[in-house]
Amino acid sequence: MGFSIALIVFSLLLMLLVLMHKGKGGGLSDMFGGGMQSSVGGSSVAERNLDRITVVIGLLWFACIVVLGILMKINN
């Protein structure tokens, strides 16, 4: 039960974090005006931290799925 709740929380966080990323162009972000901005410099500190947080939440999301799969296999 706890891992199911954690999976829901991590899924919502992951969706929020992915939507917060700046569009790099060439995708759906161009359709909504994301391609209008040009990035002159490299990634800012905030963008790099957002990338790191997204990767960590993604790994935790994946771990929850693996643990839930193992628990389901053991319970059957």
N, C-alpha and C positions, 0 to 999 in steps of 0.2 A: 504494500500500500504506500509506503514511504517513497519507494523508487518511482511509483507512478506519479505521485505528486511532484517529485523532483523533475521528472521528465516533462511534465506540463509546464512547470516554471522555467526550466531551461529552454524549452521550445519557444515560449513567449519572449524570453530574453534574447534568444538567438534571432528571432524575427525582427525585434526592435533594433538590435545592433546592426543587422544587415541593412535594414532600411535607413539607418543613420549614415551609412557609408556614402561617400561622394561618388557619383557616377564617373567612370573612366572613359565613357564614350563608346559608341558602337552597339549599345544594347538598348534595352527598354528605357533607360534613363534619358536617352536622346529624344524619345517620343514626348516626354513630359517636360522638356526644356533643360534637362541636365547637361546637355552637350553645348550649351551656349557659353559656359564658362571655360576659360583656358587656364590650365595650371602652369604658371611660369616657373615656380621653384619646385623643390622636391616635396616630399611629404612633411607635414608639420608634426610637431610632437603629439598633438591631440589625435591626429589621424593614425600615427604609429601606435599610440596607446589603444585606440579603438580597434585597430587590427589585432593587437595582442589579446585584448579582452575577448574579442569575437572568437579567436582561435581557442582560448581556454574554455569558454562556454561551449563551443562546438565539441571539444574533447570530452567535457563533462557530460554533454548530451549523448555522445556516442557511448560513453562508459555506462550510462544509465540504461541504454538500450541493450547493451551486452549483458548487464547484470539481470535485467528483467527477462531476457531470453533464457539465461541459465536458470533463474528461479522458476520459470514456467516449465522448463524441461525436467527439473528436479521434482516439482510438485505433481507432474503427470506420471 
